[in-house]
Amino acid sequence: MSRATTMRDYSLLGLDSRRAVEEGLAAAEWYHTDIPRKEMKELMQRKDAPAIRDTAIWIGLMLIFAAGAVAFWGSWWSLPFFICYGVLYGSASDSRWHECSHGTAFKTRWLNDAVYAFACFLIMREPTIWRWSHTRHHTDTIIVGRDPEIVAMRPPDTLAILLNFFNILNAPRAVIGVLRHALGSLTEEEKSFVPESEWPKVYAVARLWVLIWLAVLALCLYTGSILPALFIGPLPTMYGGWFSHMVGLTQHAGLAENVLDHRLNSRTVYMNPVFRFLYWNMNYHVEHHMFPMVPYHALPKLHARMKDDCPVPYNSTWEAYRELVPALIRQMKEPEWFVQRALPGSARPFRPDLHNDIVAAPAE
Amino acid sequence: MSQWIAVCGADDIDEEDVIRFDHQGESYAIYRSPENTYHATDGHCTHERVLLTDGLVMDNIIECPKHNGRFDYRTGEAKGAPVCVNLKTFPVKVEAGTVYIQIG
């Protein structure tokens, strides 16, 4: 299917970036559901226990599945072990990276930092670069030219989206980025959101990662087996990345751009307990964006508190995909079209002043 | 010229919490520590213009509600990314159950 052309410029240094600043969309004030201070304080409280438990289960399961994969290596029986190991390595690391980047997973700071560094390596997201990138994503969520983490641009590159279920484009891009940083260089876009004082950290971590990757490669050559590379490095990030890509797409794809109300540009999707363990409750995505300092373990409670002020959640990942797949296909031809979320009668209405009258002038 | 401004009653702030105080177009954050001491800083995070008074106070740290920027509210010291610039602090005194900050 051919893709329509668009006037959008998603680069961080381009026309839309300047336009977003001029129109007051950059670093703007966003809509928030009214929740009394006392309740918010309760919801924001940090705990160590849930994340210590979940991290022990996560790493424990990885070790068990890795042992199974080694035990059955050479037969097809190793495949299910690799599939499970891969999801824990290349997908569960995504949510761990994410939650720890907010500093909310653990109460103890060094535990956040340690799990953050570990998860970053697994998902191949350089800790300093991605901390700043994600900071911008929360400041300017799905603002064209400002948000560096827009997955489904308009018109969507559906081939790229499909290939990235196994990080086929993302992983080589990440490796090239790490190599560039190991050589002491950042792109102009990266320089636009990473302060100069942080650049030495970027270079140091990149050099460490390259050393680890080279050690794995040397071990493969020494043993004459690809097995070490199937457990550490880009390969498990690739073959295990499909789950995080699948659930990650439900977050914003197909929804409105350039609005200042997360109820319009984010989805909350009900998911089963296994998905929520792997995803660390990021299915409550409207809630997470509106109140990013609420830890993952408190998001169900936050959801219950604010759901009357939000669009009706999707009942399953399947239900979300039934909306977003046709939406992405349609946006290939009609980049201006988007899914418009409807509010229940109990919700405070959308404020035209926060989204350029987008509700008053719907796309359909 | 600096002046002492009455902010609130000492009991109007919970222990280990913060309230917002607006004066002449500026916002200030007024803290009560777990040790029952009072402190004041600029109301907005130095990273982006987000009100710190919606954030979480943990011991002697105020955490920005938007990006997790952390400051020691006693000294204003920025404790690491994404905050790189210290917060401005203001002298505080409590007299006869009223909290005052010195501005100017």
Contacts between the chains, C-beta under 8 A, distances in Angstrom:
chain1	res1	chain2	res2	distance
A	27	B	48	5.2
A	27	B	49	6.8
A	37	B	54	8.0
A	40	B	54	7.4
A	41	B	17	7.1
A	41	B	56	6.9
A	44	B	56	4.5
A	44	B	65	7.9
A	45	B	56	7.8
A	46	B	56	7.9
A	46	B	58	7.0
A	102	B	68	5.4
A	103	B	63	7.5
A	103	B	68	4.3
A	103	B	70	7.7
A	104	B	68	7.3
A	128	B	81	7.4
A	131	B	81	5.9
A	131	B	82	7.0
A	132	B	81	7.3
A	132	B	82	6.7
A	135	B	47	8.0
A	135	B	67	4.9
A	135	B	82	4.9
A	138	B	66	6.5
A	138	B	67	6.2
A	139	B	48	6.1
A	139	B	66	7.2
A	139	B	67	7.3
A	195	B	81	8.0
A	195	B	84	5.8
A	197	B	84	6.1
A	198	B	81	6.3
A	291	B	65	7.4
A	292	B	65	7.5
A	292	B	66	6.7
A	292	B	67	7.5
A	292	B	68	7.6
A	293	B	55	6.9
A	293	B	56	6.1
A	293	B	63	6.7
A	293	B	65	5.0
A	293	B	66	7.9
A	293	B	68	6.7
